[in-house]
Amino acid sequence: MKRSSLPILWALATLAVAALAMAQQLPQQDVGVRWQDGVPRISFSARALITPAARHQLESGLRKQFVITAQAFRERGGSPIATRRFACSVYWDVWEEVYWLRLGHRPEPIQSLDGVIARCLDVHDLALGHASDYARHSGEPIYFAVRAEFNPVSAAQCRALLRPGGSGEALGPVVINIVRRQICQAESAIGFRSASHRVP
């Protein structure tokens, strides 16, 4: 192994440990779990994401987005066993007086904001991964972690926002880190984990 690659590997290992520690420290919340054909199907609510400010924005008529990421982790550590991420976009149509919600390929009309919140943030029977992901972990304790975000900034948008302007002056690394935290984050976000479950 080249000496130059050692710092990179060390940094990756450090990030993995830090991510695991953060996931394990998440507040615990009720997550329903049932196993079907070797795959966990989880149910949970992320309604705590809706703040008064978020509700006001959803009523504004502008397109907004929820992004939910669910992951399975071993209690003893390591990288995620499986990850599932999906987005739910919505806007208020002032002419038709209906919310248009897209969760997948086809938009659907929803009459009320409470209906939108239920459709996007009350998750039922979400399949997380494949049976092959869990087969080698039979009998091991695992947990499920969820992160829900309101209007997150994508990686591409973040890079565009932080690109140097017409002056051509690049931002320093410390300034970049501070600005990234302020600009490249969701308007609101929550995270939680389930209780421990054993893989069948």
Rosetta blueprint (number, residue, H / E / L):
1 M L
2 K L
3 R H
4 S H
5 S H
6 L H
7 P H
8 I H
9 L H
10 W H
11 A H
12 L H
13 A H
14 T H
15 L H
16 A H
17 V H
18 A H
19 A H
20 L H
21 A H
22 M H
23 A H
24 Q H
25 Q L
26 L L
27 P L
28 Q E
29 Q L
30 D L
31 V L
32 G E
33 V E
34 R E
35 W E
36 Q E
37 D L
38 G L
39 V E
40 P E
41 R E
42 I E
43 S E
44 F E
45 S E
46 A L
47 R H
48 A H
49 L H
50 I L
51 T L
52 P H
53 A H
54 A H
55 R H
56 H H
57 Q H
58 L H
59 E L
60 S L
61 G L
62 L L
63 R L
64 K E
65 Q E
66 F E
67 V E
68 I E
69 T E
70 A E
71 Q E
72 A E
73 F E
74 R E
75 E L
76 R L
77 G L
78 G L
79 S L
80 P L
81 I L
82 A E
83 T E
84 R E
85 R E
86 F E
87 A E
88 C E
89 S E
90 V E
91 Y E
92 W E
93 D E
94 V L
95 W L
96 E L
97 E L
98 V E
99 Y E
100 W E
101 L E
102 R E
103 L L
104 G L
105 H L
106 R L
107 P E
108 E E
109 P E
110 I E
111 Q L
112 S L
113 L H
114 D H
115 G H
116 V H
117 I H
118 A H
119 R H
120 C H
121 L H
122 D E
123 V E
124 H E
125 D E
126 L E
127 A E
128 L L
129 G L
130 H L
131 A H
132 S H
133 D H
134 Y H
135 A H
136 R L
137 H L
138 S L
139 G L
140 E L
141 P E
142 I E
143 Y E
144 F E
145 A E
146 V E
147 R E
148 A E
149 E E
150 F E
151 N L
152 P L
153 V L
154 S L
155 A H
156 A H
157 Q H
158 C H
159 R H
160 A H
161 L H
162 L H
163 R L
164 P L
165 G L
166 G L
167 S L
168 G L
169 E L
170 A L
171 L L
172 G L
173 P H
174 V H
175 V H
176 I H
177 N H
178 I H
179 V H
180 R H
181 R H
182 Q H
183 I H
184 C L
185 Q L
186 A L
187 E L
188 S E
189 A E
190 I E
191 G E
192 F E
193 R E
194 S L
195 A L
196 S L
197 H E
198 R E
199 V L
200 P L
